[in-house]
Amino acid sequence: MNQQFSRIAVKVGSNVLTRRDGTLDVTRMSALVDQIAELHKAGVEIILVSSGAVASGRSEVHPAKKLDSVDQRQLFSAVGQAKLINRYYELFREHGIAVGQVLTMKENFATRRHYLNQKNCMTVMLENGVIPIVNENDTISVSELMFTDNDELSGLIASMMDAQALIILSNINGIYNGSPADPTSEVIREIGQGKDLSSYIQASKSSFGRGGMLTKTNIARKVADEGITVIIANGKLDNILVDLIQRPESTLCTRFIPSAEPVSSIKKWIAHSEGFAKGELHINQCATEVLNSDKAISILPVGITAIEGEFEKDDIVRIIDFEGTPVGVGKANCDSAQAREAMGKHGKKPVVHYDYLYIE
């Protein structure tokens, strides 16, 4: 097998695994498992991020009274996740492959310790030939703490596990240069760094998922900037996964070209931790200009003009430039009280060291 990747993360969207009536499409699921098994046997390590728990539970439970959206989601996902993982277990067992369930939530990525615990768990699984099947733990995730959808989760997982590629399987062939419904629109085959796609993207949500194409492209761009190839393709096409790996040039998809400059593991974590920022460091014009240059620079107290929020040492903080624009995130080298004490003074140690700073 022509094999360009030795470790990939594959995200299967709910719109790939769900029939029109909202129930689980077991035939499609079985076809995807066959493809993953083929790649696995060829030596590719695969982490599967799979939606479908809510769809899986929808056909299993019929509530006695009308439930609100959170109750409904919790009920369907609790029943559906058990059914979903059991179905995967049975399908992979036919190929002689063991799978393991990893249920996670946004807070598990907020602290470095939890982050590394998850990474270690999945590394041990891969080392022992087990395919991790990852999903958000919808039964205990409440709305404001949820991932945008599993696209965001798959980006975090691909980055955390140092995957060489993230393949996002949706129900369309990729990113189009117009509306996908317009017959004159074509799939953009390659997207280089820094390309603005906002004019092409439809802001509509997918029919069964929480995210849309805008979410997918934003996440794809961030992950590609970390040196990981990102591919958006149609999960309903026959043999799509194997074709993407074996015949990448002739397979219809959108491919985000990865950055040639590798990003350290700690910076990958910080890049995806923006949503967990506990405070803000506002910096002056001079510090902003130096930050925008190519020099390796830390955030020093002398360049800080204001500190918002309360944070502990090692918490994530957002960096705001002199015009009020968020420009990056970093890991605090001290707590907010110490930072305020040193603010504006020369000769003090960095509040955020360069090694723990991610500029967007």
Secondary structure, DSSP 8 states (H G I E B T S, - for coil): ---S-SEEEEEE-HHHHB-TTSSB-HHHHHHHHHHHHHHHHTT-EEEEEE--HHHHHHTT---SS---HHHHHHHHHHHHHHHHHHHHHHHHHTTT--EEEEEE-GGGGTSHHHHHHHHHHHHHHHHTT-EEEEEE-TTT--GGGS-SSHHHHHHHHHHHTT-SEEEEEESSSS-BSS-TTSTT--B--EE-TT---TTT----B-SSSS-BHHHHHHHHHHHHHTT-EEEEEETTSTTHHHHHHH-TTTS--EEE---SS---HHHHHHHT-GGG--EEEEE-HHHHHHHHSSS---B-GGGEEEEES---TT-EEEEE-TTS-EEEEEE-SS-HHHHHHHTT-TT---SB-GGGEEE-
